Amino acid sequence: MAQLIENNQESNIDMDSLSQQIDADVMAQLGNELSPDMVKQAVPSMSHSRFDVAFKLYFLEGLMEGECSEFRRACYREHIRAFSDGTFSEPNNPEKNTYADFEQTFVDLYDNIKEQGFNPRQSLIPLAKDGSILNGAHRTAVSILLARDTSVLQTPLPSRDFGYQYFKHRGITPAMLDRAAQTFIDYDDKSFLAFVWPAAQGHEQAIQDLLPELVYSTTVSLDYNGAHNLLAQAYSKEPWLGAEAENYPGIKSKLVQCFPRFDEVRVYLFRAESLEDVLAIKDQVRAVFNIGKHAIHITDTKEEAIRLGELVFNANARHFLNHAKPRAFASVALQKDEVKKTKQLLDERVSLHIYGLKALEHQENNDYLADLDVISALTKIPPHELNDNPDHFFFYNGMKLMSLTLVERILKLRGTEQDQRMLRLVQPLMKGKQYGKYLDQVKSRFYFFKLRTVIHIKVFVANILRKLGLFHIIKRLLGRS
């Protein structure tokens, strides 16, 4: 259930003004139930049934930061197109008849609320009984972005379903849906990500029934390398991973258990009231599949949800998972914070290092930031597009890295002898791996066979030692009491 962050400020709104501030369709449904006592001061929360707010927040965020890429604008435009069935008009509002009207009205609304606050005598945001908004999504987005109280009308009406499926069925692209999902996480403290590994097959409806507020669902195709990289991130706090310098050897055992086949990983973004509820959900999902801890992983914190979301809700990041060898080179420079975690784009040298193609050389001034003006002059891509359009970057461990597509373009256009050498390493990764899925399945089965063989040998030796009465003696000598 969506919740509000409330305060006790009095609104002092009489019935006459109240009835004028509510949309006609909401008024018609309320009938005689309307009362000034229903008005509260609150910051509306994100809701799984109002996925559109994430699109609005993403666009507004770009305007506020002064870097609004065409992709942000396209996300906003296309979700308005979906809402209006392609007409770019709004019922009962003759002032909105074109996309330009929507954008300008949104900008004006943001500027007005930022400067003067939310005026309860001009409009109210009506809420359904579960706390989700009935309308007023633009005002809601401004309120959430600015963390400003707004005047809301808590009604007993049922919620309206403008969840992600609504926009998916109306042609919003997967890239835009992914970006809205990531924005949802950014602005919601009760968002969690669930990863159902390929070892857990079927039971799709059972999974969705167990998730209280399903915000978004997608699938991710991973090969052996991609599975290794994602598991290393998902279980990054676990001691059994082993040393990073050894490419986390503990992952191999986990990988063959979670990926007995390389079917798609199912990813679910959902909301829950508490971590305790999340742990209960995890146990319930595991009970459905009855394969222990190898069925599902769910994030514990918002930081983890953001970090893993950035890896699966971006095409460049998914390419990175499947093709990169991020531990191929010693990460001394990165560990010593010579590459800062920043929202500014890092240059192509860092991407080549993280992909495992060319070791990063030490910079005396620790300057690995991309020179956007130089790159723009070379590629003819405007600087704000380079830094803001997710077609050109991805995030990994908090670093904003150039996509390999952009790196390839830079190397081709610059064309030095060293660039040509690097191109010969980059271009095979852009073509994908032939027979990769088959080879990954063979590799997984080999590791699984090896793991089972080792276990059988250990059990066989232990049984012999028990018969000889030496088992506990040997165990003590090995320090495994």
C-alpha positions as CSV (number, residue, x, y, z in Angstrom):
1,M,0.0,0.0,0.0
2,A,1.3,3.4,-0.9
3,Q,1.9,5.7,2.0
4,L,2.1,9.4,2.7
5,I,4.7,11.5,4.6
6,E,2.3,13.7,6.5
7,N,2.5,16.8,8.7
8,N,-0.2,18.3,10.9
9,Q,-0.5,21.7,9.1
10,E,-4.1,22.9,8.9
11,S,-5.4,23.5,5.4
12,N,-8.4,25.7,6.3
13,I,-10.3,24.9,3.1
14,D,-14.0,25.3,3.0
15,M,-16.4,23.1,1.0
16,D,-17.1,25.7,-1.8
17,S,-13.4,26.1,-2.6
18,L,-12.8,22.4,-2.1
19,S,-15.3,21.3,-4.7
20,Q,-13.8,23.6,-7.2
21,Q,-10.3,22.1,-6.8
22,I,-11.3,18.5,-7.6
23,D,-11.7,17.1,-11.1
24,A,-15.3,16.5,-12.1
25,D,-14.9,12.7,-12.5
26,V,-13.5,12.4,-8.9
27,M,-16.3,14.7,-7.6
28,A,-18.9,12.5,-9.3
29,Q,-17.5,9.4,-7.7
30,L,-17.3,10.9,-4.2
31,G,-20.8,12.3,-4.2
32,N,-21.7,13.4,-0.6
33,E,-18.6,11.9,0.9
34,L,-16.5,15.0,0.3
35,S,-15.3,16.7,3.5
36,P,-12.6,19.2,4.4
37,D,-11.3,16.7,6.9
38,M,-10.1,14.6,4.0
39,V,-7.5,17.3,3.1
40,K,-3.9,16.7,4.4
41,Q,-0.5,18.1,3.9
42,A,1.9,15.4,2.6
43,V,4.5,14.4,0.1
44,P,2.9,11.7,-2.1
45,S,4.9,8.5,-2.4
46,M,5.8,6.4,-5.4
47,S,3.2,3.8,-6.3
48,H,3.4,0.6,-8.4
49,S,0.1,1.6,-10.0
50,R,1.4,5.0,-11.2
51,F,4.5,4.1,-13.2
52,D,4.0,7.4,-15.2
53,V,5.3,9.4,-12.3
54,A,8.8,7.9,-12.9
55,F,8.7,9.1,-16.5
56,K,7.8,12.6,-15.3
57,L,10.5,12.6,-12.6
58,Y,13.2,11.5,-15.1
59,F,12.4,14.3,-17.5
60,L,12.0,16.9,-14.7
61,E,15.3,15.8,-13.2
62,G,17.1,16.6,-16.4
63,L,15.5,20.0,-16.6
64,M,16.6,20.8,-13.0
65,E,20.2,19.7,-13.6
66,G,20.4,21.7,-16.9
67,E,21.3,18.6,-18.9
68,C,18.2,17.3,-20.6
69,S,19.1,14.8,-23.4
70,E,16.8,14.0,-26.3
71,F,16.3,10.6,-24.7
72,R,14.8,12.2,-21.5
73,R,12.6,14.3,-23.6
74,A,11.6,11.3,-25.7
75,C,10.7,9.3,-22.6
76,Y,8.4,12.1,-21.5
77,R,6.9,12.7,-24.9
78,E,6.2,9.0,-25.6
79,H,4.6,8.4,-22.3
80,I,2.3,11.4,-22.8
81,R,1.5,10.0,-26.3
82,A,0.6,6.7,-24.7
83,F,-1.6,8.4,-22.1
84,S,-3.4,10.5,-24.7
85,D,-3.8,7.8,-27.3
86,G,-1.5,9.8,-29.6
87,T,-3.6,13.0,-29.4
88,F,-1.4,15.0,-27.0
89,S,-4.6,16.4,-25.4
90,E,-6.0,16.3,-21.9
91,P,-9.7,15.9,-21.0
92,N,-11.3,19.1,-19.7
93,N,-8.2,21.1,-20.4
94,P,-8.4,23.1,-23.7
95,E,-4.9,24.5,-23.0
96,K,-3.2,21.2,-23.8
97,N,-3.5,20.2,-27.5
98,T,0.2,19.6,-28.5
99,Y,3.2,18.0,-27.0
100,A,4.8,21.5,-26.7
101,D,1.8,22.5,-24.5
102,F,2.5,19.6,-22.1
103,E,6.2,20.4,-21.8
104,Q,5.8,24.1,-21.3
105,T,3.0,23.6,-18.7
106,F,5.2,21.2,-16.8
107,V,8.1,23.6,-16.8
108,D,5.9,26.4,-15.6
109,L,4.4,24.3,-12.9
110,Y,7.9,23.3,-11.6
111,D,9.1,26.9,-11.6
112,N,5.9,28.1,-9.8
113,I,6.0,25.5,-7.1
114,K,9.7,25.8,-6.6
115,E,9.4,29.6,-6.1
116,Q,6.0,29.9,-4.3
117,G,5.3,26.4,-2.9
118,F,2.2,24.4,-3.3
119,N,-1.0,26.5,-3.1
120,P,-3.9,24.4,-1.6
121,R,-6.4,26.9,-2.8
122,Q,-5.5,26.4,-6.4
123,S,-5.6,22.6,-6.6
124,L,-5.5,19.4,-4.6
125,I,-4.1,16.0,-5.5
126,P,-6.8,13.3,-4.9
127,L,-5.6,10.0,-3.5
128,A,-7.1,6.6,-3.7
129,K,-7.8,4.6,-0.6
130,D,-4.4,2.9,-0.9
131,G,-2.6,6.3,-1.0
132,S,-1.8,6.2,-4.7
133,I,-2.7,9.3,-6.7
134,L,-5.9,9.4,-8.8
135,N,-4.6,12.3,-10.9
136,G,-2.2,15.3,-10.6
137,A,0.8,13.2,-11.6
138,H,2.8,16.3,-12.8
139,R,2.2,18.0,-9.4
140,T,3.2,14.8,-7.7
141,A,6.4,14.6,-9.6
142,V,7.3,18.1,-8.7
143,S,6.5,17.5,-5.0
144,I,8.6,14.4,-4.9
145,L,11.6,16.0,-6.7
146,L,11.5,19.0,-4.4
147,A,10.5,17.0,-1.3
148,R,7.8,19.7,-0.8
149,D,4.5,19.1,1.0
150,T,1.4,19.3,-1.2
151,S,-2.3,19.4,-0.3
152,V,-3.8,16.0,-0.9
153,L,-7.4,14.8,-0.7
154,Q,-7.5,11.3,0.9
155,T,-10.5,9.5,-0.7
156,P,-12.1,6.0,-0.2
157,L,-12.0,5.5,-4.0
158,P,-10.2,2.6,-5.7
159,S,-6.8,3.1,-7.3
160,R,-6.3,3.6,-11.0
161,D,-3.9,1.3,-12.8
162,F,-1.3,3.1,-14.9
163,G,1.4,0.5,-14.1
164,Y,4.2,-0.5,-16.4
165,Q,2.1,-2.9,-18.4
166,Y,-0.2,0.0,-19.4
167,F,2.8,1.7,-21.1
168,K,4.4,-1.5,-22.4
169,H,1.2,-2.4,-24.2
170,R,1.1,1.1,-25.7
171,G,4.4,0.7,-27.4
172,I,6.9,2.4,-24.9
173,T,10.3,0.9,-25.8
174,P,12.1,-1.5,-23.4
175,A,14.9,1.0,-23.0
176,M,12.4,3.7,-21.8
177,L,10.7,1.3,-19.5
178,D,14.1,0.3,-18.0
179,R,15.0,3.9,-17.5
180,A,11.7,4.6,-15.7
181,A,12.2,1.6,-13.5
182,Q,15.6,2.8,-12.5
183,T,14.2,6.3,-11.7
184,F,11.5,4.7,-9.6
185,I,14.2,3.1,-7.5
186,D,16.1,6.4,-7.2
187,Y,13.1,8.1,-5.6
188,D,11.6,5.3,-3.6
189,D,13.0,4.0,-0.3
190,K,10.7,0.9,-0.3
191,S,11.9,-0.5,-3.7
192,F,13.6,-3.9,-3.8
193,L,14.9,-6.0,-6.7
194,A,14.3,-9.7,-6.9
195,F,16.4,-11.9,-9.2
196,V,15.0,-15.4,-10.0
197,W,17.9,-17.5,-11.3
198,P,17.5,-20.0,-14.1
199,A,17.6,-22.9,-11.6
200,A,14.1,-21.8,-10.6
201,Q,11.9,-22.7,-13.6
202,G,8.3,-21.7,-14.1
203,H,5.7,-20.7,-11.5
204,E,5.5,-17.1,-12.9
205,Q,2.1,-16.4,-11.5
206,A,3.1,-17.8,-8.1
207,I,6.0,-15.4,-8.0
208,Q,4.0,-12.4,-8.9
209,D,1.3,-13.3,-6.4
210,L,3.9,-13.2,-3.6
211,L,5.2,-9.8,-4.5
212,P,3.0,-7.2,-2.8
213,E,3.4,-4.3,-5.2
214,L,5.0,-5.3,-8.5
215,V,6.4,-2.2,-10.1
216,Y,8.2,-3.7,-13.1
217,S,9.3,-7.0,-14.5
218,T,11.8,-7.9,-17.2
219,T,14.3,-10.6,-18.2
220,V,18.0,-10.5,-18.8
221,S,20.0,-12.9,-21.1
222,L,23.4,-13.8,-19.7
223,D,26.1,-16.1,-20.8
224,Y,28.6,-17.7,-18.5
225,N,30.7,-14.6,-18.2
226,G,27.6,-12.4,-17.6
227,A,26.3,-14.8,-14.9
228,H,29.7,-14.7,-13.2
229,N,29.8,-10.9,-13.2
230,L,26.2,-10.4,-12.0
231,L,26.6,-12.9,-9.2
232,A,29.8,-11.2,-8.1
233,Q,27.8,-8.0,-7.8
234,A,24.7,-9.5,-6.2
235,Y,26.7,-11.3,-3.5
236,S,29.4,-8.7,-3.2
237,K,29.2,-8.7,0.6
238,E,29.5,-12.5,1.0
239,P,32.8,-13.9,2.4
240,W,32.6,-17.0,0.3
241,L,33.3,-15.0,-2.9
242,G,37.0,-15.2,-2.2
243,A,39.6,-12.7,-3.4
244,E,38.9,-10.2,-6.1
245,A,42.4,-10.6,-7.4
246,E,41.5,-14.3,-8.0
247,N,38.3,-13.3,-9.9
248,Y,36.2,-14.4,-6.9
249,P,36.7,-18.2,-7.1
250,G,33.8,-18.8,-4.8
251,I,31.4,-17.7,-7.6
252,K,32.0,-20.9,-9.6
253,S,30.1,-23.1,-7.1
254,K,27.3,-20.7,-6.8
255,L,27.1,-20.2,-10.5
256,V,26.6,-23.9,-11.4
257,Q,23.8,-24.1,-8.7
258,C,22.0,-20.9,-9.9
259,F,22.7,-21.4,-13.6
260,P,22.3,-25.1,-14.5
261,R,21.1,-23.7,-17.8
262,F,21.5,-20.3,-19.3
263,D,17.9,-19.4,-19.6
264,E,16.9,-15.8,-18.9
265,V,17.2,-14.3,-15.5
266,R,13.8,-13.0,-14.3
267,V,14.0,-9.6,-12.6
268,Y,11.3,-8.0,-10.6
269,L,11.1,-4.5,-9.1
270,F,8.6,-4.4,-6.2
271,R,7.7,-2.4,-3.1
272,A,7.6,-3.7,0.4
273,E,7.0,-2.1,3.8
274,S,10.1,-3.5,5.5
275,L,13.1,-5.7,5.2
276,E,11.4,-8.2,7.4
277,D,8.6,-8.5,4.8
278,V,11.2,-8.9,2.1
279,L,12.9,-11.8,4.0
280,A,9.5,-13.5,4.4
281,I,8.8,-13.1,0.6
282,K,12.2,-14.6,-0.1
283,D,11.4,-17.7,2.0
284,Q,8.0,-18.1,0.4
285,V,9.5,-18.0,-3.1
286,R,12.2,-20.5,-2.1
287,A,9.5,-22.8,-0.8
288,V,7.8,-22.7,-4.3
289,F,10.9,-24.0,-6.0
290,N,12.3,-26.1,-3.1
291,I,16.0,-25.7,-4.2
292,G,17.2,-23.8,-1.3
293,K,19.1,-20.5,-1.7
294,H,19.8,-21.0,-5.4
295,A,16.3,-19.9,-6.5
296,I,16.3,-16.2,-5.8
297,H,18.2,-13.1,-4.6
298,I,16.5,-10.0,-3.3
299,T,18.3,-6.8,-2.5
300,D,18.5,-5.7,1.2
301,T,19.1,-2.0,0.8
302,K,18.3,0.9,-1.5
303,E,22.0,1.3,-2.4
304,E,22.1,-2.3,-3.5
305,A,18.9,-1.9,-5.5
306,I,20.3,1.1,-7.3
307,R,23.6,-0.6,-8.0
308,L,22.1,-3.8,-9.4
309,G,19.4,-1.9,-11.2
310,E,22.0,0.1,-13.1
311,L,23.5,-3.2,-14.3
312,V,20.3,-4.8,-15.6
313,F,18.2,-1.8,-16.7
314,N,20.7,-0.5,-19.3
315,A,21.7,-2.2,-22.5
316,N,25.3,-1.0,-22.3
317,A,25.6,-2.5,-18.8
318,R,24.1,-5.8,-19.9
319,H,26.7,-5.9,-22.7
320,F,29.3,-5.2,-20.1
321,L,28.1,-8.1,-18.0
322,N,28.4,-10.6,-20.8
323,H,31.6,-9.4,-22.4
324,A,33.8,-7.6,-19.8
325,K,36.6,-9.1,-17.6
326,P,36.5,-6.4,-14.9
327,R,39.1,-8.2,-12.8
328,A,41.6,-9.0,-15.6
329,F,43.9,-6.2,-14.5
330,A,45.0,-5.2,-11.0
331,S,42.5,-2.6,-9.8
332,V,45.0,-0.7,-7.6
333,A,44.3,2.6,-9.2
334,L,40.5,2.2,-8.8
335,Q,40.8,1.0,-5.2
336,K,42.9,3.9,-4.3
337,D,40.1,6.2,-5.4
338,E,42.2,7.6,-8.3
339,V,39.0,7.1,-10.4
340,K,36.3,9.0,-8.4
341,K,32.7,7.9,-8.2
342,T,31.0,10.7,-10.0
343,K,28.1,11.5,-12.2
344,Q,30.5,12.9,-14.7
345,L,31.5,10.6,-17.6
346,L,34.9,8.9,-17.4
347,D,37.0,8.7,-20.5
348,E,37.6,5.7,-22.8
349,R,40.7,4.5,-20.9
350,V,38.6,3.5,-17.9
351,S,36.1,1.6,-20.0
352,L,38.9,-0.3,-21.7
353,H,40.4,-1.1,-18.3
354,I,37.1,-2.3,-16.8
355,Y,36.4,-4.4,-19.9
356,G,39.8,-6.1,-19.4
357,L,41.2,-4.9,-22.7
358,K,43.9,-2.4,-21.7
359,A,45.3,-1.7,-18.2
360,L,44.8,1.7,-16.9
361,E,47.9,3.8,-16.6
362,H,48.6,5.9,-13.6
363,Q,47.7,9.6,-13.9
364,E,49.7,12.0,-11.8
365,N,46.7,14.4,-11.5
366,N,44.2,11.5,-11.1
367,D,42.2,13.0,-14.0
368,Y,40.2,10.4,-15.8
369,L,37.2,12.6,-16.6
370,A,36.1,12.7,-20.2
371,D,36.7,15.9,-22.1
372,L,33.2,16.3,-23.4
373,D,34.0,19.2,-25.7
374,V,36.9,17.3,-27.4
375,I,34.8,14.1,-27.8
376,S,31.9,16.2,-29.1
377,A,34.0,17.8,-31.7
378,L,35.2,14.4,-32.8
379,T,31.9,12.5,-32.7
380,K,29.5,15.4,-33.5
381,I,27.5,14.3,-30.4
382,P,26.5,17.3,-28.3
383,P,28.3,17.4,-24.8
384,H,25.0,17.2,-22.9
385,E,24.0,14.2,-24.9
386,L,27.3,12.4,-24.1
387,N,26.8,13.0,-20.4
388,D,23.1,12.5,-20.1
389,N,21.9,10.0,-22.8
390,P,22.2,6.4,-21.5
391,D,22.9,5.3,-25.1
392,H,26.4,6.5,-24.4
393,F,27.2,5.2,-20.9
394,F,26.5,2.8,-18.1
395,F,27.2,2.6,-14.4
396,Y,29.4,0.1,-12.7
397,N,30.3,0.3,-9.0
398,G,29.2,3.9,-9.0
399,M,31.4,4.9,-11.9
400,K,29.9,6.4,-15.0
401,L,31.6,4.6,-17.9
402,M,31.5,5.2,-21.6
403,S,29.6,2.5,-23.6
404,L,31.8,0.3,-25.7
405,T,29.9,1.6,-28.7
406,L,31.0,5.1,-28.0
407,V,34.6,3.9,-27.3
408,E,34.6,2.1,-30.7
409,R,33.4,5.3,-32.4
410,I,36.1,7.4,-30.8
411,L,38.8,5.0,-31.7
412,K,37.6,4.8,-35.3
413,L,37.4,8.6,-35.7
414,R,40.6,9.4,-34.0
415,G,42.5,6.7,-35.8
416,T,45.9,6.7,-34.2
417,E,48.1,3.7,-34.5
418,Q,47.3,2.8,-30.9
419,D,43.6,3.3,-31.6
420,Q,43.8,0.9,-34.5
421,R,45.4,-1.7,-32.2
422,M,42.6,-1.2,-29.6
423,L,39.9,-1.5,-32.3
424,R,41.1,-5.0,-33.1
425,L,40.3,-5.9,-29.5
426,V,37.1,-4.0,-29.2
427,Q,35.3,-4.9,-32.5
428,P,35.0,-8.7,-31.8
429,L,33.1,-7.9,-28.6
430,M,30.7,-5.8,-30.6
431,K,29.7,-8.7,-32.8
432,G,28.8,-11.0,-29.9
433,K,30.0,-14.6,-29.3
434,Q,29.1,-17.3,-31.8
435,Y,27.9,-20.4,-30.1
436,G,28.4,-18.7,-26.8
437,K,25.3,-20.0,-25.2
438,Y,26.1,-23.6,-26.1
439,L,29.7,-23.3,-24.9
440,D,28.5,-21.7,-21.6
441,Q,26.1,-24.6,-21.0
442,V,29.0,-27.1,-21.6
443,K,31.2,-25.1,-19.2
444,S,28.5,-25.0,-16.6
445,R,27.9,-28.7,-16.8
446,F,31.6,-29.3,-16.6
447,Y,31.9,-27.3,-13.4
448,F,28.8,-28.9,-12.0
449,F,30.2,-32.4,-12.8
450,K,33.5,-31.4,-11.2
451,L,31.8,-30.1,-8.1
452,R,29.8,-33.3,-7.7
453,T,32.8,-35.4,-8.3
454,V,34.8,-33.6,-5.5
455,I,31.9,-34.0,-3.1
456,H,31.6,-37.8,-3.9
457,I,35.3,-38.3,-3.4
458,K,35.2,-36.4,0.0
459,V,32.2,-38.6,1.1
460,F,34.0,-41.8,0.0
461,V,37.2,-40.9,1.9
462,A,35.2,-39.9,5.0
463,N,33.4,-43.2,5.0
464,I,36.7,-45.2,4.8
465,L,38.2,-43.1,7.6
466,R,35.1,-43.7,9.8
467,K,35.4,-47.5,9.2
468,L,39.1,-47.3,10.3
469,G,38.2,-45.2,13.3
470,L,40.4,-42.3,12.0
471,F,37.8,-39.8,10.9
472,H,37.7,-37.7,14.1
473,I,41.4,-37.9,14.6
474,I,42.1,-36.6,11.0
475,K,39.5,-33.9,11.5
476,R,41.1,-32.6,14.6
477,L,44.5,-32.7,13.0
478,L,43.1,-30.6,10.1
479,G,41.6,-28.1,12.6
480,R,38.0,-28.8,11.6
481,S,36.6,-29.8,14.9
